[in-house]
Amino acid sequence: MRIQPVLAVPATLALALLAPAGALATSSAVAAPAPPTCRDSRLAVAATASDQPDAVRISITNRGGTACVVDRIPTVVFGDLDGAAQPVPASESAPYRLAAGRSAYAAVRTLDPTSTELRVVDRLTVAGDPSHRGRTFDAASLGAPDGIRVWEPVTTSWHPSQSAADAVLERHTD
């Protein structure tokens, strides 16, 4: 059940009441609209084998001429298995701004090292936003000619450098 306030004050009136005298009259700052979601066709998605066992490095590049946003958690799915890699540390979806021509990086661990179970898939798909198709990479191109071993996969959020993503994965999966 939601509790309604007894006295509702419009946001503009509330700001006027809280602002210092004269601040509203001289302020011309207007919040800029958030960039739109990146179109899948404007993103270059890459995945490569990592020097760590059962890990993959991924990146996304905005090839468009303007900034746009992707989800801050990459969508990484494995073959025909249900679900996607879970974020480490645990976090919620939110926009991640990607400037024109810029890249973001994440690291994925496909197999929990303490696992006693696993599945083997022949491909993984990476997308910058859950609404995108993304790009599919076969196991051999990721240095796993016998298939990608998967059990309780995790992914970092996007980071401005691959070394930052690798450090987060290492810190949260040991």
BELKAWO-V99590 format. One record per residue. N is the residue number from 0. PHI is phi in degrees with one decimal (NA if undefined). PSI is psi in degrees with one decimal (none if undefined). Layout:
N:PHI:PSI / N:PHI:PSI
This chain:
0:NA:138.6 / 1:-100.2:136.3 / 2:-94.4:126.1 / 3:-92.5:140.0 / 4:-67.7:149.6 / 5:-71.4:-40.3 / 6:-120.4:115.2 / 7:-95.5:130.9 / 8:-117.0:124.5 / 9:-56.6:146.6 / 10:-56.2:-40.5 / 11:-66.4:-37.8 / 12:-68.0:-40.7 / 13:-60.6:-42.0 / 14:-64.2:-40.9 / 15:-63.5:-37.3 / 16:-71.3:-31.0 / 17:-91.9:-19.3 / 18:-75.4:147.8 / 19:-62.5:152.1 / 20:-54.3:130.6 / 21:83.5:-9.0 / 22:-66.9:-39.5 / 23:-72.2:-32.9 / 24:-68.8:-32.6 / 25:-99.6:-7.7 / 26:-82.8:127.7 / 27:-118.2:6.7 / 28:-71.9:130.2 / 29:-126.2:134.1 / 30:-60.9:128.5 / 31:-74.2:142.8 / 32:-65.8:148.5 / 33:-66.3:145.3 / 34:-61.5:154.1 / 35:-72.4:164.9 / 36:-64.1:135.8 / 37:-60.4:138.7 / 38:-77.0:138.5 / 39:-53.7:-39.2 / 40:-68.8:-16.6 / 41:-93.1:-2.2 / 42:-104.9:135.8 / 43:-101.9:120.7 / 44:-110.0:134.8 / 45:-132.9:151.3 / 46:-142.6:136.3 / 47:-138.9:158.6 / 48:-66.3:148.6 / 49:-101.0:163.5 / 50:-78.8:-6.8 / 51:-90.2:143.9 / 52:-65.3:142.1 / 53:53.8:39.9 / 54:-133.7:150.7 / 55:-134.3:141.4 / 56:-101.4:134.8 / 57:-127.7:154.9 / 58:-145.8:160.6 / 59:-140.9:137.5 / 60:-128.2:132.7 / 61:-82.6:107.5 / 62:-88.9:-0.4 / 63:-78.5:174.4 / 64:-91.5:-3.6 / 65:-136.1:162.0 / 66:-66.4:151.6 / 67:-153.1:175.4 / 68:-121.2:147.8 / 69:-118.9:172.9 / 70:-73.9:141.8 / 71:-68.4:-15.6 / 72:-106.9:116.4 / 73:-61.8:146.9 / 74:-93.4:115.4 / 75:-126.4:115.7 / 76:-119.9:155.3 / 77:-119.7:113.6 / 78:48.3:-130.4 / 79:-100.1:13.3 / 80:-72.7:149.0 / 81:-75.7:146.4 / 82:88.8:174.3 / 83:-131.9:165.8 / 84:-59.5:138.3 / 85:-89.6:147.1 / 86:-75.3:141.9 / 87:-126.2:131.2 / 88:-64.2:162.7 / 89:-55.4:133.9 / 90:-156.4:171.7 / 91:-102.9:159.4 / 92:-61.7:145.0 / 93:-165.7:160.1 / 94:-69.7:144.5 / 95:-124.6:117.0 / 96:-76.8:131.8 / 97:-123.7:108.2 / 98:-65.8:158.2 / 99:-57.1:130.7 / 100:77.0:-0.3 / 101:-96.9:160.1 / 102:-120.9:159.1 / 103:-132.3:155.5 / 104:-132.5:148.6 / 105:-144.3:164.7 / 106:-127.6:141.4 / 107:-124.4:131.7 / 108:-105.5:120.9 / 109:-86.1:-25.7 / 110:-133.6:125.2 / 111:-66.3:122.6 / 112:-61.7:-20.7 / 113:-93.1:1.3 / 114:-69.4:143.4 / 115:-105.4:-1.0 / 116:-124.8:160.3 / 117:-165.0:161.7 / 118:-122.6:155.6 / 119:-121.4:128.0 / 120:-121.8:160.7 / 121:-97.3:0.1 / 122:-163.8:161.9 / 123:-136.1:153.5 / 124:-122.8:135.8 / 125:-120.8:132.9 / 126:-135.1:149.1 / 127:-80.9:-16.9 / 128:-147.2:142.8 / 129:-58.8:-22.2 / 130:-82.3:-7.2 / 131:-89.6:155.0 / 132:-72.4:-36.0 / 133:77.1:-163.7 / 134:-129.6:138.5 / 135:-102.3:137.6 / 136:-121.8:131.4 / 137:-79.8:157.7 / 138:-57.6:-41.9 / 139:-60.8:-38.0 / 140:-68.8:-15.2 / 141:-103.8:17.5 / 142:77.3:20.9 / 143:-128.6:72.1 / 144:-61.2:-22.1 / 145:-94.2:4.9 / 146:112.8:160.5 / 147:-91.1:122.7 / 148:-81.0:129.2 / 149:-133.6:132.2 / 150:-166.6:121.2 / 151:51.0:58.1 / 152:-69.4:148.4 / 153:-133.3:155.8 / 154:-136.9:149.7 / 155:-80.6:168.5 / 156:-77.7:177.0 / 157:-70.9:144.6 / 158:-134.7:158.5 / 159:-72.8:-12.0 / 160:-143.1:153.9 / 161:-67.2:-36.2 / 162:-64.1:-35.5 / 163:-66.4:-42.6 / 164:-64.1:-43.8 / 165:-60.1:-41.5 / 166:-64.7:-40.4 / 167:-65.0:-44.9 / 168:-60.9:-44.9 / 169:-62.5:-42.9 / 170:-66.1:-32.4 / 171:-104.0:5.5 / 172:-127.9:10.1 / 173:-87.2:none
